């Protein structure tokens, strides 16, 4: 005898009421910054709403030149969410008791996959008067995993500066990496007080071999070569300095 389940069936009007009461329409959801809808429920939170942070001491190294030595650093850190972060960056050196470098504070927003646009301020310190700049930058990973940074700096008295920096890490083994690096700086006006000439100011090449004791800690050794160009080279010669700098470096890369 066939069995009937009519007692479990709802009428069409009851089914419509059930759907409307259990499945909210998309218009009832709030949108995420990327246009997607948030998942309903107070206990269900998207991971991109959390606050994260990272600190990277990319280069913390001992520097040896022909007639002098000292330390140099290149570090950055950020805190925030996927759709907005505060960055702090600093680089510089301390040679023979004299320090020179820069500090930047930037706000970052993603503009494409692997790319962020940044805006903020930069402060230069060291020999000569300090300088302050408005910073406009783009940072990301180009095809084939080149890390790229480009920045435009707007200063007082109509000064404009530009920087381009890129590096790439060749994996020699699971724990060994060889990283070449290139950096170029340019300015529209000479700043004799800080030894900077107009046009292309300097170009620097670096090559570092690091070994990861673990992913977060990697000692390294390397060499760097720098060349001051144009008026910047002339200012260096006037101070009795060579426009070419060759260095041997040894340091550690740390992130957390």
Beta strands, then each sheet from edge to edge (+ up, - down):
strand 1: 52-64
strand 2: 69-81
strand 3: 84-95
strand 4: 98-112
strand 5: 115-125
strand 6: 131-142
strand 7: 146-155
strand 8: 160-171
strand 9: 176-187
strand 10: 199-214
strand 11: 217-228
strand 12: 244-255
sheet 1: 1+ 2- 3+ 4- 5+ 6- 7+ 8- 9+ 10- 11+ 12- 1+
end
